[in-house]
C-alpha cells in the first residue's frame, strides 16, 4: 500500500490488490515506529495521521522475575515523533488507501486475489487474479510481491527461501483494560514463560510466548490451566481471564524468520515479509516492510515512469535493503538464542542479559536500544517527487 501510494504520487500508474473486502483483521502487534512516523512527516501527512485513535509509548520497560527494568528510551530520538504509536493496522491501511485515492494513477482493487504470474519468456509481464467478476489478467512492467511470509507471488516465482528459524510461537488474545490497571511493563520474563501486554485503549493486546511446537501440549492441559498461567504472570487481570471463553479466542502466531537469497527476477520484486519474514522481537516487521517500500519507490519511480525499468534497478533495491535486513535479523536471532530460548527452558536459571544490565544502569544504553527499535538500521527517507 505504501509503495503503491508513493509510486502513484510520483506519476506511475499502480494497481494494488487486496483479496479481502476490507482490512478489518487482527494483525496483532500494531506498533508504528518513529521511523514510519518520520516518513509521514516527510509526506506532509503526520498531523492528519495522528488524529486517528492511537496510544503512544515513549519508554519500554520489562520485568525479569519480580524485578522491573527500564529497557528503551525513545524520548531523545532525532525525529519529529519520539514515541511508538499503537494503532490498528486496518486504520493505517485505510488512511494510506484514502491518500492514494487522491491520485488518478492509483487503483485499489478489493476482493481481488493474486493467483499466479504471467510471463513472456523469462520475464514476468503481469499476474493472474481472481476478481469479483471472475478471472482477471493484469499486465504490468513490474509485479511486486508484498503478500507476506506465505507469499503467493514468491511461490509462483519459484524463489528459494533460506530458513533461519525461531524458538518460539506466540498466542495472541485480548482482555479488557481498566484505568486502574496502571502502566505494567511491556514484557514479563519468568522461568519458562514470556508475557507481552500492549495497551489498546479499552483492552490489552496480550501475547503469551511459548516454545515452538508446544501448542498442542498447552491445549491438552486445558483452558483453565492457561487462564491460571496468565493470572500468575499478570495478577491484576486475574479477574478478567474468564473472558477467554474458548481456544477460538486465542490465536496462534507461528513465528518464522527467513529471507530470500534473491528478492527479484526480471519484471518481479518481493519486499517486506515476502522477502524476509521477521521475528516479533522489537515489533519491527511492519516498519522494515515500509522501509523497503520507500527504498523501492525512490529507486524505481523514475525508471517506471520513463518505461525503462531494468533488472539492474530491482537488484539495486535488494542491495539497498539487504544489509539493514540482515543486521536486524541477526540482532533478533541473537536475542532469540541468548534470551528467549533460555527463558522458555524452565530447567535453567533465569538469565540477566548484559544489555539489560547496562540499560538498567546507564541512560545512554536505554537511548541506544530506543534508537535501534525506533529508527532501525539505516532508515529511509522519501526521495520521490510529489
Secondary structure, 3 states (H helix, E strand, C coil): CHHHHHHHHCCCCEEEEECCCCCCCCCCCCEECHHHHHHHHHCCCHHHHCCCCCEEECEEEEEECCEEEEEEECCCCCCCCCCEEECCHHHHHHHHHHHHCCCCCEEEEECCEEEEEEEECCEEEEEEEEECCEEEEEECCCEEECCCCCCHHHHHHCCCEEECCCCEEEEEEEEECCHHHCCCCCEEEECCEEEEEEECCCEEEEEEEEECCCHHHHHHHCHHHHHHHHHHHCHHHHHHHHHCCCHHHCEEECCCCEEECCCEECCEEECHHHCCCCCCHHHCHHHHHHHHHHHHHHHHHHHHHCCCCCHHHHHHHHHHHHHHHHHHHHHHHHHHHHHHHHHHCCCCCCCCCHHHHHHHHCHHHHHHHHHHHHCCCCCCCCCCCC
